[in-house]
């Protein structure tokens, strides 16, 4: 193998370098890997292009077009030092959306525009409506990649316990405190079928909003209660649908999930 002179660049680590969309640099002796400036500007330009191409479309269409871009880009950088960059991008995207909304109603007051195109959630204003809102990069948890020990193999029976422990650790990292209590009750298994819920299902549910799992109350129809860690259970979505269709039970989607 030979190094390409055109693609090879030697630089001090304190100055840093860009690689695969990441900026690798030491800050006062500490190595930090962040999204590169070019990548950050690229995703913001893409958002701006989508808004400029859809000046008269509906809010739901804007959300449908932007959410895959926002979730996909932020998920790629969710294992590195990205929180400040995510917050910056959220701020810039909010500004673009506000200009997009003002352009449609130039004679309306600002308060009217906020009430029409933004909803109040968790002490902040989000673009959207009561049914759906635009994703925020800053809401994505930063989860460091955990390396597999070099001598471990998923095909070796003696390593089964190691990979089971690792699976549970990866699952819990993506959940809030309430969800962790619910999952630990059944050791990460579906309460209805008894099979383990994969960490990938939790990841896709948390990051991409896929409908593979569900946090539910599973209680008799006549009983009324509130969501607690004792009466909420985690299930596969298909197990939940089968259970609710064949039993006289109400399975309420947990609001705290």
Backbone bond lengths (Angstrom), bond angles and torsions (degrees), N, CA, C in turn:
res aa  C-N    CA-C-N  psi(-1)  N-CA   C-N-CA  omega(-1)  CA-C   N-CA-C  phi
1 X - - - 1.456 - - 1.524 110.28 -
2 X 1.324 116.48 147.18 1.453 122.16 178.21 1.529 109.69 -130.88
3 X 1.313 115.09 145.55 1.465 119.86 175.77 1.519 110.08 -76.70
4 X 1.318 116.34 140.01 1.465 120.67 175.95 1.519 109.02 -81.66
5 X 1.322 116.73 122.21 1.458 120.46 -179.08 1.526 111.65 -64.21
6 X 1.338 116.14 -32.39 1.461 119.71 -178.88 1.536 111.79 -71.64
7 X 1.337 116.59 -30.48 1.458 120.39 -175.46 1.522 113.30 -102.26
8 X 1.320 117.21 -4.01 1.462 120.55 -177.05 1.514 110.25 -98.01
9 X 1.323 115.20 131.75 1.456 120.69 -179.70 1.525 108.65 -137.47
10 X 1.319 116.92 121.78 1.453 122.26 179.50 1.525 108.62 -96.83
11 X 1.326 116.32 125.28 1.456 120.52 -176.44 1.523 110.07 -147.31
12 X 1.315 118.60 149.36 1.474 120.70 175.56 1.529 110.18 -62.99
13 X 1.332 116.55 141.93 1.461 120.16 -177.83 1.522 111.20 -65.07
14 X 1.328 118.19 -23.89 1.463 120.76 177.25 1.523 111.68 -70.14
15 X 1.342 116.99 -23.15 1.466 120.74 174.66 1.521 111.50 -86.16
16 X 1.338 115.42 -27.31 1.456 120.38 176.12 1.513 114.02 80.81
17 X 1.334 114.63 170.67 1.468 121.32 177.98 1.524 108.69 -154.14
18 X 1.324 115.95 158.81 1.460 122.32 178.80 1.523 110.04 -100.06
19 X 1.329 116.12 138.69 1.460 120.93 179.21 1.521 108.84 -151.81
20 X 1.343 115.84 121.20 1.466 122.73 178.23 1.527 112.62 54.17
21 X 1.333 116.15 37.23 1.460 120.44 178.24 1.508 114.39 86.96
22 X 1.337 117.71 -1.53 1.451 121.88 179.18 1.522 109.87 -107.56
23 X 1.318 115.81 149.28 1.456 121.53 172.20 1.522 108.07 -106.81
24 X 1.324 115.76 121.87 1.467 122.46 -177.98 1.521 107.77 -108.31
25 X 1.320 116.82 119.45 1.458 120.19 -175.84 1.526 110.68 -157.94
26 X 1.330 115.49 148.46 1.454 121.09 175.33 1.525 109.85 -94.79
27 X 1.337 115.80 131.88 1.455 122.62 176.37 1.528 107.98 -115.98
28 X 1.337 115.83 107.99 1.467 121.70 -179.03 1.525 111.48 53.22
29 X 1.310 115.23 43.45 1.452 120.78 176.86 1.515 115.82 88.36
30 X 1.348 117.82 -5.97 1.458 121.89 -179.53 1.527 110.10 -106.48
31 X 1.305 116.93 122.89 1.459 121.53 -179.90 1.524 110.24 -78.80
32 X 1.342 115.98 122.89 1.460 121.79 177.97 1.525 109.27 -123.45
33 X 1.316 115.39 136.93 1.467 121.61 177.60 1.526 107.52 -113.83
34 X 1.330 115.89 116.70 1.460 122.04 -175.60 1.530 110.13 -125.29
35 X 1.330 117.08 165.23 1.471 119.04 170.34 1.522 109.72 -61.87
36 X 1.314 116.47 137.63 1.460 119.51 -179.14 1.525 110.79 -72.07
37 X 1.319 115.68 158.08 1.464 120.92 -179.69 1.520 111.03 -62.47
38 X 1.338 116.97 -41.39 1.472 120.53 179.86 1.531 111.30 -61.94
39 X 1.328 116.29 -40.09 1.461 119.83 -179.97 1.526 110.46 -67.66
40 X 1.319 116.27 -40.46 1.472 120.95 178.65 1.524 110.54 -61.79
41 X 1.326 116.35 -46.54 1.466 119.74 -179.97 1.526 111.01 -66.86
42 X 1.331 116.33 -33.00 1.462 120.38 -179.27 1.525 111.90 -64.00
43 X 1.331 117.09 -44.42 1.472 118.95 -179.00 1.524 110.61 -69.86
44 X 1.340 118.09 -34.27 1.464 120.35 178.05 1.532 110.43 -68.31
45 X 1.326 117.00 -37.71 1.481 119.69 176.57 1.523 110.22 -64.68
46 X 1.324 116.40 -38.32 1.466 119.77 -179.79 1.520 110.78 -64.55
47 X 1.331 116.66 -41.56 1.469 120.52 177.24 1.522 110.22 -62.46
48 X 1.324 116.14 -43.00 1.471 120.27 -179.94 1.520 111.27 -63.77
49 X 1.336 117.31 -39.64 1.467 120.91 178.57 1.527 110.99 -63.15
50 X 1.333 116.77 -40.30 1.464 120.51 179.23 1.526 110.47 -64.14
51 X 1.327 116.70 -42.94 1.471 120.19 -179.87 1.525 111.11 -67.43
52 X 1.321 116.77 -40.55 1.466 120.02 179.48 1.527 112.05 -67.02
53 X 1.340 116.21 -28.21 1.467 120.34 -179.72 1.523 112.47 -86.28
54 X 1.330 116.46 -7.29 1.467 120.15 -177.42 1.530 110.14 -135.04
55 X 1.324 115.61 56.90 1.458 120.69 -175.57 1.525 113.15 -70.38
56 X 1.317 117.14 -25.92 1.460 119.46 -174.91 1.523 113.30 -116.99
57 X 1.326 117.65 12.81 1.463 120.41 -177.89 1.522 110.82 -83.16
58 X 1.316 116.64 178.16 1.461 121.71 -176.58 1.529 111.27 -84.40
59 X 1.331 115.07 164.04 1.461 120.77 178.00 1.523 110.76 -62.07
60 X 1.331 117.48 -42.28 1.462 120.96 -178.65 1.518 111.75 -62.59
61 X 1.331 117.12 -35.30 1.466 120.48 178.07 1.517 110.95 -68.87
62 X 1.327 116.92 -42.11 1.471 120.88 177.04 1.529 110.25 -58.83
63 X 1.319 116.42 -44.93 1.465 120.21 179.41 1.524 110.63 -63.63
64 X 1.324 116.45 -41.76 1.468 120.67 179.68 1.526 111.88 -63.34
65 X 1.326 117.30 -34.23 1.458 121.32 -179.85 1.525 112.58 -80.29
66 X 1.329 116.57 -36.43 1.463 120.17 -174.27 1.524 114.07 -86.24
67 X 1.316 117.89 -34.26 1.466 119.53 -175.49 1.526 113.93 -58.03
68 X 1.345 120.07 -43.59 1.467 118.57 177.19 1.524 112.84 -61.82
69 X 1.337 117.36 -35.15 1.465 121.21 179.05 1.521 110.14 -67.75
70 X 1.321 115.96 -47.84 1.468 121.13 -177.85 1.525 111.00 -65.46
71 X 1.335 116.98 -47.82 1.465 120.49 -177.72 1.523 111.45 -68.03
72 X 1.324 116.59 -40.91 1.457 119.31 -179.00 1.515 112.78 -65.02
73 X 1.342 116.75 -45.06 1.468 120.56 -178.73 1.523 110.89 -67.88
74 X 1.322 118.14 -45.26 1.466 120.40 -178.21 1.528 111.52 -69.05
75 X 1.308 117.64 -34.51 1.463 119.86 178.30 1.531 111.18 -64.51
76 X 1.325 117.34 -35.22 1.463 121.44 179.27 1.524 110.97 -62.07
77 X 1.326 116.87 -34.19 1.471 121.52 -176.81 1.535 112.75 -102.40
78 X 1.331 117.74 10.85 1.468 120.78 -172.80 1.521 113.92 -75.15
79 X 1.337 118.22 -3.75 1.467 120.12 178.78 1.519 112.48 -101.65
80 X 1.343 118.07 0.66 1.460 120.75 -175.50 1.540 110.73 -122.02
81 X 1.325 115.82 -169.51 1.465 121.51 -177.10 1.530 108.33 -80.32
82 X 1.327 116.46 90.33 1.465 119.93 -169.09 1.520 114.85 -129.33
83 X 1.319 118.73 -2.02 1.459 120.32 -173.24 1.535 112.80 -59.25
84 X 1.332 117.54 -45.78 1.458 120.33 -178.87 1.527 111.13 -65.54
85 X 1.322 115.66 -39.36 1.464 119.54 178.15 1.525 110.27 -65.92
86 X 1.328 117.12 -40.98 1.461 120.37 178.10 1.530 110.91 -60.99
87 X 1.319 116.85 -43.71 1.471 120.38 179.91 1.528 110.85 -64.70
88 X 1.326 116.57 -39.98 1.468 120.98 177.86 1.534 110.43 -62.24
89 X 1.333 116.64 -45.83 1.466 120.03 -179.66 1.528 111.45 -64.81
90 X 1.332 117.00 -39.47 1.469 120.07 176.50 1.523 110.87 -59.37
91 X 1.334 115.96 -42.49 1.464 120.65 -179.84 1.531 110.65 -63.26
92 X 1.329 116.93 -45.59 1.466 120.63 -178.69 1.530 111.30 -66.95
93 X 1.319 116.95 -39.86 1.463 120.09 178.93 1.521 110.58 -66.03
94 X 1.334 117.07 -38.09 1.471 120.71 176.90 1.528 110.43 -62.35
95 X 1.323 116.93 -40.96 1.466 120.76 177.19 1.534 110.94 -61.84
96 X 1.340 116.41 -43.56 1.471 120.08 178.47 1.527 111.27 -61.70
97 X 1.322 116.46 -41.90 1.459 120.37 -179.68 1.529 111.52 -66.63
98 X 1.325 115.73 -35.41 1.460 119.02 178.29 1.522 110.51 -66.92
99 X 1.325 117.83 -42.81 1.464 121.13 176.76 1.530 110.71 -64.60
100 X 1.344 116.08 -36.42 1.465 120.68 177.29 1.530 110.22 -62.78
101 X 1.317 116.56 -41.75 1.465 120.75 -179.97 1.528 111.44 -71.15
102 X 1.340 117.25 -41.62 1.464 120.79 -179.28 1.523 111.39 -65.33
103 X 1.315 117.17 -34.36 1.459 120.93 179.37 1.524 111.01 -63.02
104 X 1.323 116.71 -31.92 1.463 120.85 -179.05 1.530 112.31 -76.40
105 X 1.343 116.10 -27.02 1.469 120.21 -177.39 1.531 109.11 -136.91
106 X 1.313 118.10 68.83 1.474 120.74 -174.21 1.529 114.34 -64.20
107 X 1.336 117.54 -21.80 1.456 119.95 -176.69 1.529 113.15 -96.74
108 X 1.320 116.27 -2.78 1.458 119.86 -179.14 1.528 110.68 -87.08
109 X 1.338 115.72 152.72 1.461 121.13 179.05 1.530 109.88 -71.79
110 X 1.333 115.84 156.80 1.467 121.14 -178.61 1.522 111.49 -61.13
111 X 1.330 116.48 -40.01 1.463 119.81 -179.40 1.523 111.47 -61.83
112 X 1.325 116.23 -38.90 1.463 120.46 177.90 1.522 110.34 -63.29
113 X 1.340 116.84 -40.90 1.464 120.93 179.97 1.519 112.22 -64.45
114 X 1.334 116.62 -41.33 1.465 119.90 178.66 1.525 110.78 -63.78
115 X 1.313 117.31 -41.95 1.456 120.51 -178.42 1.523 111.89 -68.32
116 X 1.320 116.78 -29.63 1.461 120.16 -178.22 1.532 112.48 -82.10
117 X 1.327 118.00 -38.96 1.466 121.07 -171.91 1.530 114.78 -111.29
118 X 1.331 117.87 -6.96 1.465 120.09 -178.76 1.521 109.76 -129.99
119 X 1.328 115.51 149.17 1.468 121.43 177.37 1.530 108.46 -124.81
120 X 1.312 114.85 152.37 1.468 121.12 -178.41 1.522 109.49 -87.92
121 X 1.331 116.79 118.32 1.462 121.81 177.17 1.522 109.26 -139.76
122 X 1.336 115.78 128.88 1.461 120.84 175.29 1.536 112.30 51.13
123 X 1.332 115.74 48.14 1.462 123.25 175.63 1.533 113.45 65.10
124 X 1.324 117.48 20.92 1.460 120.21 177.50 1.526 109.02 -143.29
125 X 1.336 115.45 160.21 1.455 121.22 178.73 1.520 109.60 -94.28
126 X 1.334 116.77 126.77 1.461 122.04 -179.81 1.522 109.60 -117.84
127 X 1.321 116.19 140.10 1.455 121.03 177.25 1.522 108.74 -69.93
128 X 1.344 115.67 126.49 1.453 119.47 178.69 1.512 111.80 148.51
129 X 1.326 114.67 -154.17 1.468 120.76 179.95 1.527 108.71 -141.23
130 X 1.330 116.20 -168.09 1.463 120.09 -176.94 1.527 112.37 -66.35
131 X 1.341 117.65 -23.57 1.461 120.98 -176.27 1.527 112.84 -89.15
132 X 1.324 118.05 -35.45 1.456 120.77 -177.27 1.524 110.10 -154.31
133 X 1.323 115.22 152.11 1.460 121.54 179.27 1.515 109.70 -134.70
134 X 1.313 115.73 161.04 1.451 121.22 178.61 1.524 109.92 -72.60
135 X 1.314 116.92 140.70 1.465 121.72 179.81 1.524 110.47 -68.45
136 X 1.319 115.76 148.09 1.457 122.10 175.33 1.523 109.49 -111.52
137 X 1.322 116.38 131.99 1.458 120.02 177.88 1.530 111.18 -64.70
138 X 1.322 116.20 -38.21 1.459 120.41 -175.28 1.525 113.31 -67.82
139 X 1.343 117.84 -14.71 1.459 120.36 177.85 1.526 112.08 -81.50
140 X 1.323 116.52 -12.47 1.460 120.51 -179.66 1.525 110.23 -76.83
141 X 1.314 116.71 129.40 1.454 120.70 -179.51 1.526 110.76 -74.25
142 X 1.329 115.34 139.83 1.458 120.85 174.48 1.525 107.62 -84.67
143 X 1.322 116.32 115.82 1.456 121.61 -177.09 1.522 108.84 -121.68
144 X 1.305 116.68 114.64 1.459 121.52 -179.23 1.521 110.73 -70.18
145 X 1.313 115.73 141.28 1.462 120.60 176.85 1.526 109.79 -71.09
146 X 1.320 116.50 131.63 1.455 121.99 177.82 1.530 109.02 -101.10
147 X 1.312 116.53 116.71 1.451 120.54 -178.55 1.525 111.04 -67.82
148 X 1.325 115.52 145.06 1.462 120.99 173.15 1.521 108.66 -81.11
149 X 1.302 116.45 133.70 1.451 120.05 178.59 1.525 110.49 -56.60
150 X 1.332 115.53 135.45 1.459 120.97 -171.44 1.514 115.58 -56.19
151 X 1.330 117.67 -31.12 1.461 120.95 -176.12 1.526 112.70 -91.35
152 X 1.329 117.63 0.15 1.462 121.15 -177.78 1.526 111.22 -88.34
153 X 1.338 115.46 147.00 1.464 120.86 177.60 1.518 109.21 -143.03
154 X 1.341 117.68 133.03 1.468 120.07 178.87 1.527 112.58 -67.83
155 X 1.335 117.45 -13.34 1.453 121.44 -179.65 1.527 112.57 -93.20
156 X 1.337 117.16 0.60 1.459 121.37 179.58 1.535 108.54 -101.06
157 X 1.324 118.61 117.75 1.475 120.91 -177.62 1.523 113.60 -54.70
158 X 1.320 117.47 -33.56 1.459 120.24 -178.02 1.530 112.58 -68.45
159 X 1.351 117.30 -16.96 1.466 121.43 179.72 1.529 112.56 -97.20
160 X 1.323 117.44 5.03 1.465 120.54 -176.72 1.518 111.60 -59.79
161 X 1.333 117.31 -41.61 1.464 120.61 -179.36 1.525 111.21 -64.92
162 X 1.341 116.97 -38.59 1.469 120.87 179.04 1.529 110.60 -61.54
163 X 1.329 117.50 -46.60 1.456 120.60 -177.64 1.531 111.69 -72.23
164 X 1.340 117.43 -29.52 1.456 120.05 175.08 1.523 110.32 -66.78
165 X 1.343 116.99 -42.43 1.468 121.33 178.03 1.522 110.27 -64.68
166 X 1.321 116.69 -42.21 1.467 121.32 179.56 1.528 110.40 -64.19
167 X 1.319 117.32 -40.00 1.466 121.24 179.10 1.521 110.37 -61.63
168 X 1.335 117.04 -44.03 1.454 120.26 -179.43 1.520 111.32 -66.23
169 X 1.342 117.49 -38.28 1.462 120.97 178.88 1.528 110.96 -63.29
170 X 1.337 117.05 -43.55 1.460 120.90 178.43 1.525 111.36 -64.67
171 X 1.324 116.72 -36.99 1.460 121.12 178.79 1.525 111.38 -64.39
172 X 1.327 116.65 -47.41 1.461 120.91 -175.65 1.521 112.35 -68.00
173 X 1.321 117.87 -29.07 1.460 120.82 -179.11 1.515 112.07 -61.59
174 X 1.322 117.60 -26.32 1.457 121.18 -174.77 1.526 112.98 -93.52
175 X 1.323 117.50 4.13 1.459 120.58 -174.07 1.518 111.64 -115.41
176 X 1.338 115.42 156.47 1.462 119.03 173.29 1.530 109.35 -83.50
177 X 1.331 117.28 178.19 1.468 121.30 -173.24 1.527 112.12 -61.26
178 X 1.326 116.64 -41.72 1.470 120.03 -179.77 1.521 110.57 -63.73
179 X 1.328 116.78 -46.43 1.455 120.89 -179.11 1.530 111.69 -64.25
180 X 1.350 117.10 -35.63 1.460 120.54 178.35 1.531 110.94 -60.90
181 X 1.338 116.91 -43.61 1.457 120.42 179.63 1.524 110.62 -61.09
182 X 1.348 116.27 -41.57 1.466 120.47 -179.29 1.525 110.46 -65.36
183 X 1.323 117.37 -45.02 1.465 121.34 -177.43 1.528 111.28 -67.55
184 X 1.329 117.44 -40.08 1.468 120.97 -178.12 1.530 111.74 -66.70
185 X 1.338 118.05 -24.62 1.470 120.28 178.27 1.522 111.45 -57.96
186 X 1.326 116.27 -38.28 1.464 121.23 -177.62 1.529 111.92 -111.67
187 X 1.327 116.27 14.33 1.467 121.59 178.78 1.527 111.82 56.56
188 X 1.340 115.95 37.84 1.453 120.49 176.95 1.511 114.84 78.63
189 X 1.332 117.23 14.13 1.459 120.58 -178.58 1.532 110.80 -105.03
190 X 1.310 115.53 151.29 1.466 121.29 175.96 1.517 108.45 -66.40
191 X 1.339 117.87 129.09 1.456 121.78 -177.52 1.521 111.77 -66.88
192 X 1.331 118.16 -20.72 1.458 121.36 -174.86 1.526 113.36 -92.27
193 X 1.342 117.70 -42.48 1.467 120.07 -177.58 1.525 113.14 -104.44
194 X 1.340 116.96 -16.70 1.450 120.50 178.27 1.510 114.92 81.70
195 X 1.338 117.40 0.63 1.469 121.06 179.85 1.528 110.25 -88.33
196 X 1.334 115.80 149.21 1.461 120.43 179.32 1.525 110.60 -66.95
197 X 1.331 116.65 138.12 1.459 121.98 174.59 1.521 107.22 -88.79
198 X 1.316 116.95 123.18 1.457 120.52 -173.12 1.528 111.73 -67.29
199 X 1.331 114.95 150.38 1.461 120.25 176.86 1.522 110.95 -61.40
200 X 1.345 116.92 -29.85 1.465 120.78 178.92 1.523 110.96 -66.97
201 X 1.337 117.39 -36.30 1.457 120.53 176.97 1.526 110.37 -64.60
202 X 1.334 117.25 -42.21 1.459 120.44 177.17 1.526 110.53 -63.74
203 X 1.340 116.44 -40.38 1.468 120.17 -179.24 1.521 110.50 -63.83
204 X 1.313 117.36 -46.89 1.462 120.37 -178.72 1.523 111.49 -67.57
205 X 1.325 116.68 -35.42 1.462 120.27 177.66 1.523 110.57 -66.33
206 X 1.331 117.11 -43.59 1.461 121.61 -175.46 1.523 111.90 -74.47
207 X 1.340 116.93 -41.70 1.461 120.66 -172.52 1.527 111.88 -91.93
208 X 1.325 117.15 -47.58 1.464 120.29 -173.54 1.522 113.54 -98.61
209 X 1.342 116.84 -5.02 1.463 119.68 179.55 1.510 114.10 72.51
210 X 1.327 117.92 20.99 1.460 120.53 179.38 1.529 110.37 -69.06
211 X 1.333 114.88 150.99 1.455 121.28 -170.53 1.528 111.57 -97.96
212 X 1.347 117.61 50.76 1.460 121.09 -175.93 1.521 113.26 -92.30
213 X 1.322 117.46 -28.22 1.463 121.16 -178.90 1.516 109.30 -129.61
214 X 1.336 114.90 166.74 1.453 119.12 -177.79 1.525 109.49 -151.55
215 X 1.334 115.94 140.06 1.460 122.28 172.32 1.522 106.95 -101.49
216 X 1.342 117.20 116.37 1.457 120.59 -172.52 1.516 113.07 -136.96
217 X 1.336 114.79 152.19 1.455 120.97 161.40 1.523 106.83 -79.07
218 X 1.320 116.26 137.20 1.465 119.63 175.29 1.527 105.93 -125.24
219 X 1.333 115.67 91.82 1.467 121.82 -171.41 1.525 109.38 -136.53
220 X 1.325 117.59 157.94 1.465 120.12 177.95 1.520 112.54 -58.16
221 X 1.299 115.77 152.58 1.462 122.72 -175.01 1.520 112.89 -57.26
222 X 1.344 117.03 -36.11 1.467 119.54 -173.10 1.519 112.83 -83.88
223 X 1.336 118.39 -9.96 1.453 120.42 -176.27 1.522 111.22 -89.02
224 X 1.318 116.45 145.95 1.453 122.40 176.28 1.517 108.29 -122.52
225 X 1.314 117.14 131.45 1.463 120.87 -179.80 1.518 109.29 -155.17
226 X 1.316 116.25 173.24 1.451 121.08 178.94 1.518 108.96 -108.17
227 X 1.328 115.66 165.44 1.455 120.45 -179.17 1.521 110.33 -70.47
228 X 1.316 116.37 119.36 1.461 121.93 172.69 1.517 107.91 -135.50
229 X 1.316 116.03 164.75 1.465 119.93 -179.93 1.522 111.68 -65.68
230 X 1.336 117.48 -17.50 1.458 121.15 -179.00 1.527 112.58 -83.61
231 X 1.340 118.09 -33.35 1.461 118.93 -175.89 1.531 113.81 -108.44
232 X 1.322 117.42 4.93 1.468 121.12 176.26 1.529 108.48 -105.43
233 X 1.330 115.85 138.84 1.461 121.50 -179.06 1.524 109.81 -131.71
234 X 1.324 115.76 154.30 1.463 120.63 176.98 1.527 108.13 -99.74
235 X 1.330 115.49 136.77 1.465 121.05 -177.81 1.522 109.86 -140.03
236 X 1.329 115.57 161.89 1.460 119.79 164.14 1.523 107.87 -68.62
237 X 1.308 116.88 147.32 1.460 119.53 179.73 1.521 111.34 -62.22
238 X 1.354 118.15 -40.98 1.453 120.98 -177.85 1.533 111.22 -69.67
239 X 1.337 116.96 -31.68 1.469 119.88 175.71 1.524 110.37 -68.30
240 X 1.340 115.43 -40.75 1.458 120.58 178.45 1.530 111.10 -62.58
241 X 1.339 117.03 -44.38 1.469 120.58 -180.00 1.526 111.17 -63.24
242 X 1.328 116.61 -42.08 1.473 120.92 179.75 1.516 110.55 -66.28
243 X 1.319 116.72 -41.33 1.468 121.61 -178.66 1.533 111.16 -65.50
244 X 1.313 116.57 -47.98 1.465 120.24 -177.34 1.520 111.80 -67.83
245 X 1.362 117.32 -26.02 1.461 120.20 -179.80 1.531 112.33 -79.82
246 X 1.346 117.07 -26.67 1.464 119.98 -173.54 1.517 113.76 -107.03
247 X 1.341 118.08 -2.19 1.457 121.01 -178.56 1.517 110.97 -129.84
248 X 1.309 114.63 153.99 1.461 120.80 178.38 1.521 109.08 -85.58
249 X 1.353 115.31 61.99 1.452 121.39 -178.84 1.518 109.19 -129.22
250 X 1.307 114.00 152.67 1.459 119.65 173.66 1.509 107.36 -104.94
251 X 1.331 117.67 126.91 1.469 122.02 177.14 1.518 108.45 -115.63
252 X 1.311 116.38 95.27 1.466 120.91 -177.28 1.509 110.32 -83.04
253 X 1.324 115.93 132.31 1.461 119.08 176.37 1.517 109.63 -63.92
254 X 1.301 116.26 128.13 1.463 121.29 -174.49 1.522 111.17 -69.51
255 X 1.311 117.27 122.26 1.459 120.85 -178.00 1.525 112.73 -67.93
256 X 1.327 116.22 -26.40 1.465 120.26 -177.08 1.513 111.79 -85.01
257 X 1.311 118.34 -4.71 1.459 120.49 -177.38 1.496 111.34 -77.84
